[in-house]
Amino acid sequence: MRAIIKRVTQAQVNIDGKLFSEIGNGLLVLLGIEFRMFVIFKLDL
């Protein structure tokens, strides 16, 4: 997981060209999360 925190005077999120959310002065947090699946095999010989 990674995060970037940035002080902004204005920020907005557009999805498919449409405004989804916006803020004025404040903190912008970009958060990246990655899920990994681990498969464990056990062989009984």
N, C-alpha and C positions, 0 to 999 in steps of 0.2 A: 504494500500500500504506500502511496506517495501523496503528499499534499503540498500545495503551494498557496501561501497566504499573501495577499497583496492589498495595500491600501489604495483605494480608488476614489475619484470624485464622481464617477458615473460608470455603471456597467449594465449590460443587458445580455440576455440569452435568447437567441433566435433558433427556432426549430422549423425546418422546411420553409424558411423565409418569413415565418410568423413570430411576432414577439411573444415570448413565453413568460419572461420575468425581467424586472429591472430594479436597480437601486440607485440612490444618490450617493452622497458621501458615506463611506463605510469600508468594510473588509470584504474582499472577494476571495473565496476559498475554492480552489480547483482540487478535487479529490479523485484519485485514480485507484480503483480496487480491482485486483485480479484474483479469480478463483481457479484453483488447480485441483484436479482430481487425481488421486494416487490409487492405483490398483495393485494389491499385493496378492501374489499367487503362492500357494503352499502346496508342494508336492509331497505326498507320503509314499515312499518307496518301500 
